[in-house]
Amino acid sequence: MLRYALIRLVSLCVSLIVASLVIFFTLEVVPGDPASFMLGINAQPETLDALRDELGLNEGRWQRYTSWVGGLLTGDLGTSYTYRSPVSEIVAERLVISLPLALYALSLTVLIAFPVGIIAATKRGSLTDMSVMGGTQLGVAVPNFWFAMIMVLIFAINLRWFSAGGFPGWEAGFFPAMKALTLPAISLALPQASILARVMRSSLLDTLSEDYIRTSRAKGLTNRQALRRHALRNALIPVLTIIGLQFSFLLAGAIIIENVFFLPGLGRLVFQAISQRDLIVVESVVMLLVFAVIVVNFLVDLAYVWVDPRLRGRT
């Protein structure tokens, strides 16, 4: 197990190095100059050059890259061109919204998808199965921002159970903050739960058709016991893959939902930074999200080995 983890850890480090190179040099070739954006088109060349010196934009690309990576390793993400404050502080302020939102949405996704997928698999071909598959097909087809607008219309405007948007801050209390994240989390979770439920059903059906399941039933186990003791655990590998990908999406891809509900999260921060040519913020946030994706995939790989110890020898 330790050897397997070390090999995956080396792969993680190589992936991070490659990702940092791609992110930095891709943004370098994007048209537009941050200094020109900040000073406007009528700025004097001397003023423009002075600002570029202040921001470090006149340094060589490799020098700026090594300085940026060195800062990442020490926790110094640089200073925002637009906000003129440390990027680490800006990211921390937004992360305390985006991370709980992603975890909240992922929890709802799992809580919905697992029982739905299991019920559909155990009642294959029945009216229940067809109803579940029809509902999940609808969930996959409908965009999450449409769910968000419908929920605002029903629960915020008509019923007035929730606010239509905004975030009161964690200082207002845990429950008011979670209440503000509930509609965004449900809007994010419904499409992802539909995908995960379909994967769960398909994986479980494949497992239930295996010979060892039939053998366990022949030895006297009920269908429910065979499902709980043998089938469910062996069906989890493709499900874990989807869960890992979904968490990465929920953390990095909630830009539209954050805009619908006016949540000041990482998604809105990246969107604003791109429009303002605040490259240091874009580089740091994207690198943070890539790091999160790679770490989640690393943990999913370890979960594979925990679920199926036979994978330990396949490194």
N, C-alpha and C positions, 0 to 999 in steps of 0.2 A: 504493500500500500504506500509506504514511504517513497519507494523508487518511482512508483507511478505518479505521485504528487510532485516529486522533484522534476521529472520530465515535463509535466504539464506546466510547472512554474517557469522553467527555462523557456518554453514555448510562449508563455504569457509575456515575459520580458522582451523577447524578440518582436512579438506583435506590437508591443508598446513603442519600441524604437522605430519600427517601420511606420506606425500610425503617426508618430510625432513628425517624421520627415514628410509624409504625405500632407498632413494638415498644414504645416508651416509653409512649405513651398507651393502648395496649391493656392493658399491665400496671397502669397507673394505675387503671383501672376494675375490676380484678379484686378481689373482696371479700377482706377481711382486712387487718390492720395489722401490719407487721413488729414494731413496738415491743410491741404487745399480745401477739404470739406469743412474744417473747423473755422478757417479764416474767410472763406468765401472766394468768389472768382475775381474780386477786385483787390486782393491782397498784394502788397508789394513783394517783389522777389526776396529782398533782404529779410523782411519779416517772416516770410514763408520758410526761408532757409534757417532762420534762428529757431523757429518752432520745430522744424525737422531735427535740428541738433538737440533740442530739449527732449524730444520724444525718442531720440536714438534712431531715427529713421535714416540718417546719413551713414550709419555704420554698414559694413558689409553684411551680406545675407547670412553667411556662415557664422560670423561673429554674433549676430543677433539671435541666430538659432541656438548656438551653444549657451548664450546668456539666458535665453528663454527656458531651455531644458534644465540648466543649472538652477534656475529659480523654481521650476516645478519640483525638482528633487528636494529643495529646502522649504517648500511651502510658500515661496514668494512668487506670486503669479503676475507681478508687475503692477503698473498703475494705469487705470483706464484713461484713454485719451479724452473721452467725453465727460465723465463724472469727476475726473481728477482725484480719485480715491483708489485705494488698493483693490485690485480685482478680487483677491481672496475674500475681502469683506463683502463685496457686492454679491459674489457667488454664494457665500454663506447665508446672506439674507434671503436669497431666492431659493436656496436648497432646502431650507426648513419648511418651504411650502411644497416644492416639487417632489421631494422624497417621501413625505407622508402621503401625498396624493397618490403617488405610484404604488406604494405599499397598500394603501387603502383599496385602490382599484384592483390590485392583484389579489388581495384577500377575497374581495367580492367575486372576482373571476373564478377562483378555485372553489369557493363555497357554492357557487351556482353550477359550475361545469361538472364537478365530480359526481354529485348525485344524479344530475340530468344524464350524463353520459353512461353511468352505471345502469340506471333504469332503462334507458333506450337499448343497451346491449342485452340486458337480461330479458327484455320483452321484444326481442327482434321480430319484425314483421307484424306486430300488433298495431292497433290504433294508437296506443300510447307512443310507440316507436315512431310511427309516421308523423304524429303531431309534434313530437320533439324535433325530428329532423326538419319539418317544415318551419318550426319556430327558429331553429338555429340557422337555417338558410336565410330567413328574413333578417336575422341579426347580423349575419355576415354581409348581406347585400346593402343594408342601410348604413350610411356614414354616421360616425359617432356625433358629429356636430348637429345632425338632425335630431338624434335622441336628446342632445343637450337642449335644443330650442323647444322641443316638445315638453321636456321636463320643466323648463322655466315657465312655459305657458300654463301647465297644469298645477305644479306644486308651488310655484312662486307667485304667479299672477292670480290664478283662480282660487286655489286653496289657501295660499299665503302661509304655507307651512315652513318654507325656506326663503332666504333672500335670493334675489335674482342674480347676484354677483358680489364680488368683493371678498376681502378676507380681513377679519377683525384683528388678526394677530394672536399669537399664542399667549400673550400677556392678558388677553381677555378671558382666558380659561380654556381648558382642554375641550370641553363639550361644545362651546360656541364655535371654536375653531374647526372641530370635526364636523359640526353641522354645516358650516360653510363649504366644506370639502365634499359633502355627501352627494349632492347632485352632480358635480364634476366627476367624482369617482364612479358613480353608477353609469354615467354617460360613456366613460372610458371602458368600464368593465363589461357592459352588455355585448358589444361586438367581439371582444376577446373571449368572453365566456362561451359564445356560440362556436368560435373556432376550437377552443379547448374541449368542449363537450363532444364535438364531432370526432376529434382525434382520440379522445378517451373511448368513445363507443367503438371506433374502428380497431383500436389496439386491443381492447378487451374482447371483441369478437374473434380476433385472430388467436388470442391466448386461449379462449374457451374451446376452440376447435382442436387444441393440441392433445396428443395422446395421453400425457400425464394427467390432464384434467379428467379425461374419460376413465383413466385408471383409478383416480382418487374417488370418483363417484362409484365405480364398481366395488371399491373397498368399503363403501357404506357412508361416505360423506354426502350430506345434502348439497343441493346446488348452492345454497348460501354459504355453507362452510367451505366448499371448494373455491368459491369466488373469493372469500375473505382470506383463506390460508395460502392459496397458490396463484390464482389468476390475477388478482389485483396488483400484487407486487411486481409480477413479471410484465404487466402491461404498462408499467410506469415509465419505462425508458423513453419512448417517443413523447410521452406527456411531459416529462421533465425538460426535454429539449424545447418544447413549445413554451413552457412556463418561463424558462430562461430568456427566450427571445421576447416574450411578452413584457417581462419586467423592463428590459432594455428599451422597448418601444414606449412603454408607459412613462418612463423617466425622461426619455429624449424626444418623444414624438407627440407631446401633449400641447403643442403650440396653439392649435385651433381652439381646443377646449379652454385653455387658459385665457385666450382672447374673448371667447364667448362669455365666460364668467368673470372676466376682469381680474384674474389671479396673477399677481406679480411673481411668477415662477421663472425657472430657467428657460423655458421655451420662449416666453415673451422677451426675456433678456437677450437671447441670441438674435431674435428677430429685430429688436431695436438696435443692437450693436451692428448688425449687418447693414441696416439702413443708414446708420451714422458713421460707417467705416471705422468703427472702433475695433481694429483688428486684434489687439491684444486680448480683449474680452472674448471675441469669437474663438481665437486659438485656444485660450485657456478653458473655456466652457466645453468646446467640442472635445478637447483632449480629456477633460474630466469625464465626459459622457462615454468616450471610447474606453477609458479605464474601467468605468462601471460595467460596460458591456463585456469586456474581456474577463474581468473578475467574476462576473456572474456565470459566464461560460466555463470558467475554471471550476467554480463550485458545482456546476451541473455535471462536469466530467467526474468530479469526486463522488457526486451523488450516484452516478451510473455504477461506480464500483461498489458503493454501499448496497445498492439495489441488486446488482448481479455480480458477485465476487469473481465469476469466471472471466470478467474483463480485465482483471489485474494482470494477467499474463500477456495481454494484447497491447503492449506499449510500443 
